Amino acid sequence: MKELLFSLCSTDFIGSVRQTADVICEQMRAFCQTVTTDETGSVTAVMQGKTEQKILLQAHIDQIGMVVTHVFE
């Protein structure tokens, strides 16, 4: 996840929303079983796992952020 965040943060996303969504989809397909986009360029990626832990990666074209609710030892 750390490498993904660094990659996304260092990518030049100047251009169209669709171009940006395509880059995000390509990155997320390596981790997620389902990756979709809608007409506004929003990307939804779902990773199936054996636990109920969830990660939300929410980003704007020029901003990426995460919310951490628990840290394991």
QUIVEN-V881935 format. One record per residue. N is the residue number from 1. RES is the residue in one letter. SS is DSSP state (a for helix, b for strand, c for the rest). PHI is phi in whole degrees, 0 to 359 (NA if undefined). D_LAST is the distance of its C-alpha to the last C-alpha in Angstrom with 1 decimal. Layout:
n->{N	N}
res->{RES	RES}
ss->{SS	SS}
phi->{PHI	PHI}
d_last->{D_LAST	D_LAST}
This chain:
n->{1	2	3	4	5	6	7	8	9	10	11	12	13	14	15	16	17	18	19	20	21	22	23	24	25	26	27	28	29	30	31	32	33	34	35	36	37	38	39	40	41	42	43	44	45	46	47	48	49	50	51	52	53	54	55	56	57	58	59	60	61	62	63	64	65	66	67	68	69	70	71	72	73}
res->{M	K	E	L	L	F	S	L	C	S	T	D	F	I	G	S	V	R	Q	T	A	D	V	I	C	E	Q	M	R	A	F	C	Q	T	V	T	T	D	E	T	G	S	V	T	A	V	M	Q	G	K	T	E	Q	K	I	L	L	Q	A	H	I	D	Q	I	G	M	V	V	T	H	V	F	E}
ss->{c	a	a	a	a	a	a	a	a	a	c	c	c	c	c	c	a	a	a	a	a	a	a	a	a	a	a	a	c	c	c	c	c	b	b	b	b	c	c	c	c	c	b	b	b	b	c	c	c	c	c	c	c	c	c	c	b	b	b	b	c	c	b	b	b	b	c	c	c	c	c	c	c}
phi->{NA	300	297	299	298	297	297	295	290	263	277	279	260	288	145	277	297	298	298	297	299	297	295	296	301	300	294	286	298	289	243	242	280	234	225	226	231	246	294	268	94	291	249	240	233	239	249	277	219	269	245	264	292	231	234	248	250	246	219	254	307	246	217	231	216	224	244	257	253	200	238	271	293}
d_last->{17.0	17.1	20.4	21.8	21.3	22.9	25.7	26.5	26.5	28.9	31.2	34.6	35.1	38.6	40.7	40.9	38.2	38.9	38.2	34.9	34.0	35.1	32.7	29.7	30.8	31.0	27.5	26.0	28.1	25.9	22.9	24.7	27.4	29.4	30.3	33.1	34.9	37.4	40.6	38.9	36.5	33.4	31.0	29.1	26.7	25.1	22.5	22.8	19.8	19.1	16.7	17.7	15.1	17.2	17.3	20.4	21.7	24.8	27.1	30.6	32.7	31.9	28.6	25.1	22.4	19.1	17.8	14.0	13.7	10.0	6.7	3.8	0.0}
